[in-house]
Amino acid sequence: MVKENGLPEGFKKGLEDIIAAESKICKIDGQKGRLYYRGYKIEDLAENCTFEETSYLLLYGKLPNRKELDQFNKELSRMRNLPNYVVEILEKVVPKTTPMEALRTAVSALAGGDDDIKDIKTDYHIAIGKSLIAKFPTIVAYCYRIEKKLELVRPNPKLGLAANFLYMVKGKEPNDVETKAMDMDMVLHAEHGFNASTFAVRTTVSTLSDMYSAMTTGIGVLKGPLHGGAAEAVIAQLKAIGTPQKAEKYVKETLANHGKMMGIGHRVYKTWDPRAKILKKEAKKFSEIEGDMTWYNIAERIEKIMISEKGLYPNVDFFSAIVYSDLGLPIELDSPIFALARISGWTAHALEQYDDNRLIRPLEWYTGPMDLKFVPIDKRK
Ligand SMILES: CC(C)(COP(=O)(O)OP(=O)(O)OC[C@H]1O[C@@H](n2cnc3c(N)ncnc32)[C@H](O)[C@@H]1OP(=O)(O)O)[C@@H](O)C(=O)NCCC(=O)NCCS
């Protein structure tokens, strides 16, 4: 049925509020600002779980017991190394691409040459998911070190995934506070329902395409500045503002020019994003440790103005950008870090889609011309 505005009943631009599938993985209450993974509150998981523990929960639907977690940790740490040919590809592409583009290329290249899954006969999809969860941090760290012409730091199997990532990027083992912050950040980014990249992953899987293709799709979609690319843009914004005193003028000018404040606003949350609340505390803690509150204070000014003037709240990228910077992570790794956490959620959704698949194939509302007279090529103007 066509409505008064000429659009069909049920049509929502950008699929806003449209339910596209059933899922048992994640629940977001956008009105109350609540988030659950497999029924567990995000606050409990962020406080108490490692990234591996959370990934196990997402993949298997239950929290692991000690034995299951030890086994899972061992499995992941065994699969962290990259085949030589992938390292060679990275050496070729990194000088010409962004780390997100290099990550996308490396994942695509792993298809068919991933020795860690070559003997797997059953549970093939989950095995690829685990291999990629293990390898993403290595790929991202190598991208950084190749770009900076630094010697590659091989994965350290004694370190957990978050600590090992910091170690491979910085060449120095992190302390417990840094490790906990990285783990927490990755837990918070691991999953978020039918966001654009996860929906794209599920769409790829729904054609019965393979896991590498699905994860490559996910990276490509996450890369955009309206999704995972926002954290990098947040830092650029903080740099452009410079001091807390200049924040108000910057925000007002941006809004007057119909621009967007990056790291602010969300399609689903109409109040505080619970992840941003947790990361705000982390950003404050780290800025105090660093002894430089400038960016935190600018961010807090922006937050207050955007809430009072537009009713828009910080999202997950707003304060995570400050945490990464305080952890000594370079700005260009902000989006890849999002990817190396979100791979767990993508994998869980891919498995759910394979398990009960139906091709995802929506309709469009055609608004172009009809019944045009065909003109042969030589007669066209
Ligand atoms: C996340 C986001 C894409 C959600 O967008 P959405 O649900 O499609 O909402 P829209 O972009 O249609 O915005 C709705 C209104 O709010 C405004 N708005 C939304 N986010 C805004 C922001 N960050 N700064 C200024 N205005 C914003 C829009 O300009 C629009 O106003 P209008 O109705 O007067 O035209 C959007 O909030 C955004 O672009 N944020 C900045 C990028 C970002 O941080 N992304 C990371 C998401 S986790």
The ligand as an SDF file (V2000), in Angstrom:
LIG
                    3D

 48 50  0  0  0  0  0  0  0  0999 V2000
   25.7630    7.1620   13.8630 C   0  0  0  0  0  0  0  0  0  0  0  0
   24.9000    7.9050   12.8590 C   0  0  0  0  0  0  0  0  0  0  0  0
   25.3430    7.5420   11.4340 C   0  0  0  0  0  0  0  0  0  0  0  0
   23.4400    7.4940   13.0510 C   0  0  0  0  0  0  0  0  0  0  0  0
   22.7740    8.1570   12.0890 O   0  0  0  0  0  0  0  0  0  0  0  0
   21.2270    8.0400   11.6910 P   0  0  0  0  0  0  0  0  0  0  0  0
   20.4570    7.2170   12.6330 O   0  0  0  0  0  0  0  0  0  0  0  0
   21.1980    7.6540   10.2610 O   0  0  0  0  0  0  0  0  0  0  0  0
   20.7880    9.5110   11.8940 O   0  0  0  0  0  0  0  0  0  0  0  0
   20.9760   10.6740   10.8470 P   0  0  0  0  0  0  0  0  0  0  0  0
   22.3710   10.7500   10.3430 O   0  0  0  0  0  0  0  0  0  0  0  0
   19.8640   10.5500    9.8470 O   0  0  0  0  0  0  0  0  0  0  0  0
   20.7200   11.9100   11.7980 O   0  0  0  0  0  0  0  0  0  0  0  0
   19.4360   12.2980   12.3220 C   0  0  0  0  0  0  0  0  0  0  0  0
   19.5320   13.7500   12.7040 C   0  0  0  0  0  0  0  0  0  0  0  0
   20.4840   13.9150   13.7540 O   0  0  0  0  0  0  0  0  0  0  0  0
   21.5920   14.7020   13.3130 C   0  0  0  0  0  0  0  0  0  0  0  0
   22.8240   14.0510   13.7460 N   0  0  0  0  0  0  0  0  0  0  0  0
   23.0340   12.7260   13.9270 C   0  0  0  0  0  0  0  0  0  0  0  0
   24.2760   12.5180   14.3370 N   0  0  0  0  0  0  0  0  0  0  0  0
   24.8590   13.7180   14.4230 C   0  0  0  0  0  0  0  0  0  0  0  0
   26.1380   14.1400   14.7780 C   0  0  0  0  0  0  0  0  0  0  0  0
   27.0680   13.2670   15.1190 N   0  0  0  0  0  0  0  0  0  0  0  0
   26.4270   15.4650   14.7520 N   0  0  0  0  0  0  0  0  0  0  0  0
   25.4850   16.3580   14.3950 C   0  0  0  0  0  0  0  0  0  0  0  0
   24.2350   16.0120   14.0400 N   0  0  0  0  0  0  0  0  0  0  0  0
   23.9270   14.7080   14.0450 C   0  0  0  0  0  0  0  0  0  0  0  0
   21.5230   14.6950   11.7900 C   0  0  0  0  0  0  0  0  0  0  0  0
   22.1290   15.7970   11.2230 O   0  0  0  0  0  0  0  0  0  0  0  0
   20.0330   14.6430   11.5700 C   0  0  0  0  0  0  0  0  0  0  0  0
   19.5070   15.9340   11.7930 O   0  0  0  0  0  0  0  0  0  0  0  0
   18.2980   16.4990   10.9150 P   0  0  0  0  0  0  0  0  0  0  0  0
   17.1530   15.5490   11.1920 O   0  0  0  0  0  0  0  0  0  0  0  0
   18.1040   17.8590   11.4500 O   0  0  0  0  0  0  0  0  0  0  0  0
   18.7490   16.4210    9.5090 O   0  0  0  0  0  0  0  0  0  0  0  0
   25.0160    9.4410   13.0700 C   0  0  0  0  0  0  0  0  0  0  0  0
   24.6380    9.7760   14.3860 O   0  0  0  0  0  0  0  0  0  0  0  0
   26.4120    9.9360   12.7630 C   0  0  0  0  0  0  0  0  0  0  0  0
   26.7420   10.1770   11.5940 O   0  0  0  0  0  0  0  0  0  0  0  0
   27.2960   10.1000   13.8090 N   0  0  0  0  0  0  0  0  0  0  0  0
   28.6620   10.5220   13.5860 C   0  0  0  0  0  0  0  0  0  0  0  0
   29.4950    9.3420   13.1040 C   0  0  0  0  0  0  0  0  0  0  0  0
   29.7810    8.3530   14.2040 C   0  0  0  0  0  0  0  0  0  0  0  0
   30.1540    8.7180   15.3040 O   0  0  0  0  0  0  0  0  0  0  0  0
   29.6170    7.0640   13.8720 N   0  0  0  0  0  0  0  0  0  0  0  0
   29.9070    5.9790   14.7830 C   0  0  0  0  0  0  0  0  0  0  0  0
   28.6660    5.2120   15.1070 C   0  0  0  0  0  0  0  0  0  0  0  0
   28.9590    3.9830   16.3330 S   0  0  0  0  0  0  0  0  0  0  0  0
  1  2  1  0
  2  3  1  0
  2  4  1  0
  2 36  1  0
  4  5  1  0
  5  6  1  0
  6  7  2  0
  6  8  1  0
  6  9  1  0
  9 10  1  0
 10 11  2  0
 10 12  1  0
 10 13  1  0
 13 14  1  0
 14 15  1  0
 15 16  1  0
 15 30  1  0
 16 17  1  0
 17 18  1  0
 17 28  1  0
 18 19  1  0
 18 27  1  0
 19 20  2  0
 20 21  1  0
 21 22  1  0
 21 27  2  0
 22 23  1  0
 22 24  2  0
 24 25  1  0
 25 26  2  0
 26 27  1  0
 28 29  1  0
 28 30  1  0
 30 31  1  0
 31 32  1  0
 32 33  2  0
 32 34  1  0
 32 35  1  0
 36 37  1  0
 36 38  1  0
 38 39  2  0
 38 40  1  0
 40 41  1  0
 41 42  1  0
 42 43  1  0
 43 44  2  0
 43 45  1  0
 45 46  1  0
 46 47  1  0
 47 48  1  0
M  END
$$$$
